[in-house]
């Protein structure tokens, strides 16, 4: 994907329509990062957060960093979007801690 702005439209698609498109994990991570960090409205970050709730495998340290910045910026993002980001961060950290626990016990 040459221009991540074109990938933003993928965030608007439903699950069934999305299957028609081919994209790499890295491409979609870049789209999500762009939506979380470069948007001037709440629209794209909200869609990116909904995407991440359905697909937590796209969360890595870069995405988590963008989520942390979004949570801190009370002037730019609505309370709804920030709370959605807090929930995703919390769920991801729980999942990550669970993975570490399983790896230690195996």
N, C-alpha and C positions, 0 to 999 in steps of 0.2 A: 504494500500500500504506500504509494508515493506521498500522498497528502492526507494527513490524519483527519482533516476537516471533512473530507468525503466519508470517512469511516464513522463520523458522528451519526450519520443517518442510520447506520446499523443499530444504534442504541434505541431507535424508535420502532424497530420491527418486532413483531411478535415471534414467538419461538418457532412456529411452523414456517413462516416466511424466511426467517433467518437461516434455516437449513439449506436454502438454495444458494447461499453465498459461501465462498471459500475465503478464509482468512486464517492467518497464523495466530498463535497465542501471543506472540510478541507484537504483532500488528494491533491486536485488540487491546493489549496492555497500553500501547502508545495512545490509542484513541481514548481510553478511559483516563489516562493521565492528563491528556489534553483537555478533556471535558471537566475534570476536577480542578485543573489549575489555570486554564486560560479563558474560561467562560466569563462573560460580563453579566450574565443573568443566573438565576437559580435553575433554569430549565435543563441545561446539559448536565450539570453536576447531579441533579436529581435523577435523571435517566441513567447516568453512569452508576450511581449508588444502587438503583434498582437492579441494574445488570449484575453488579457485584454480589448482591444478595442471592441472586439465582446461580451465579457462577463464581464462588469464592476461590476457585483455582486460579483466577486471574489476579489475585492479590499477592503482591510481593513487597519487598521493602520500599521500592519507589512509589507504588500505589499507596501503601500505608503512610508514607511520608506526606503525600498529597492529602490524604484523609485527615491526618493530624493538623495540617495547615488550614484545611477547610473548617475543622471544628473550632479552631482558635479565632477565626475571622468573623466576629459577630456583626460587623457592619456590612460585609459583602453578602453573606449567606443568611437565609431565613432560619428561624429556630427549627422549623420542620426538617430542613435539609441537614442542619448540624446534628440534630438528634438521630436522624437516620444514619449519619456517618458514625456517630458514637456507638450505635447498636452494631453496625458492621465491624467496627474496630474491636468491640468487646467480643463478638461472636468469633472473629478471626483469632484473637488472642487465646480464647478458650480452646478452639480447635488446635491451634499450634501447641499449646501446653499439653493437650491430650496426646498429640502425636509424639511429643518428647517423652511423656510418661510411658507410652506403649513401647517406644524404642528402647527405653532403659530396662523395661521388664522382660523384654524378649531376648 
